[in-house]
Amino acid sequence: MNEFLHVFIMFLVAGGIGVLALIVGAVLGPKKPSRTKLMAYESGNDPIGSARERFPVHFYLVAMLFIIFDIETAFFYPLAVSFNKLGTFAFWEALAFVVLVAVGYFYILKKGVLEWK
């Protein structure tokens, strides 16, 4: 339990700094709302249409695929760190993982998920 005490203290300090920043901003910040300040920010442009506009499903598919392939790279970090200790077993397991991901990648390419029309 003693090993995690420093990590716990770090989380407490980080959370305290975040809460303190919110409180100080709310107390000391200017409070003069206007129509322009309360308007939705659209990269410097005036908003057009409703904010409840639907996105195409294609957008969500690409977003999910990005997350999946991003997580895949995170799985390789522990393997790279301890590759010498694991030996050839780790190599074959990593190769099987890469083949599986490549099959999925070629499948989504064949389905045309990454093609914007």
C-alpha positions, 0 to 999 in steps of 0.5 A, spaced: 500 500 500 505 504 501 508 504 494 501 507 491 501 512 496 505 517 492 500 516 486 494 517 490 497 524 493 499 526 486 491 524 484 489 528 489 494 534 488 492 534 480 484 534 482 485 539 487 489 544 482 483 543 477 477 544 482 481 550 485 482 553 477 475 552 476 473 556 483 478 561 482 475 562 475 468 563 477 469 567 483 474 572 479 472 572 472 468 577 468 460 576 468 458 580 463 454 576 458 452 578 451 448 575 445 455 575 442 458 571 448 453 566 449 452 564 441 455 558 439 463 558 437 464 555 430 471 556 429 470 564 428 464 563 423 456 565 425 453 558 426 448 556 420 442 551 421 441 547 427 446 544 432 441 538 432 444 536 425 445 528 424 452 526 422 452 520 417 454 514 419 460 513 415 463 519 420 462 514 426 465 508 423 471 512 421 472 514 428 471 507 431 476 505 426 481 510 428 480 508 436 481 501 434 487 502 430 490 507 436 488 502 441 492 496 437 498 501 437 498 501 445 498 494 445 505 493 442 508 498 447 508 493 453 510 487 448 516 492 445 518 493 453 519 486 455 520 483 448 527 480 450 524 476 456 518 473 452 522 470 447 519 467 440 513 466 443 511 473 444 514 474 436 509 469 434 503 472 438 505 479 436 505 476 428 498 473 429 495 479 432 498 483 426 495 478 421 488 479 425 488 486 425 491 486 417 485 482 415 480 487 419 483 492 415 483 489 408 476 487 410 474 495 411 478 497 405 474 492 401 467 494 404 469 502 402 468 504 409 474 509 408 472 512 402 469 519 402 464 520 397 
